[in-house]
Amino acid sequence: MRERRAERDRRRAREFEAFVAGAAGRLLHAATLLTGDPEAAEHLLTAALARTYAAWDRLNGEDPYDCTRQELAARFAHTARRHRRPCGGALDRLTPQERLVLVLRLYEGVAEEQAAAQLGLPAERVRAICLRSVATMRSRPAPPPRPEVATP
C-alpha cells in the first residue's frame, strides 16, 4: 500500500514538474505584466503554482495552465492594492483591474466571456475596460526609461 502511494506521489511530482518546465516562463511573464515588479511576480506565481499543485489530483482532465492562470488572476485581484506603485513599466498607467483585463484578454487570449466569469463582471464591462485600457495605452506617450544605476 505504501509503495503504491509513494509511486503515485512520484508520478504526480514528475507530471507537475513537467508542467512547470513548460509553462512557468509564460506564466511568470504574465505575472510580471500584472505586478510590474519581478520579485512580486515570482511571489504571485509561486502562490498560484502551489495552489495548482495542491489541486493536481482533482483537476480531472482540466488544463493545469488554465487553472494556474485563473489562480494567478484571482490572487492578483485580491492583492491589487499592493501593486499600485509605479515600477517604470508600460502598463503603469493602468489601474490594477485594467492591467488584469488587458493581460487576460490580449496577452493570454482569454475569451471575453471567460474573463468576465473569472472576474465576476458582465462581459460588457470587461469589453469596456479592455477598450479603455487600449485607448489609454495608445493616447499617452510611454514613460521615459528608468536611468541605469552605475555600479562602482
Disulfide bonds with the S-S distance in Angstrom:
none
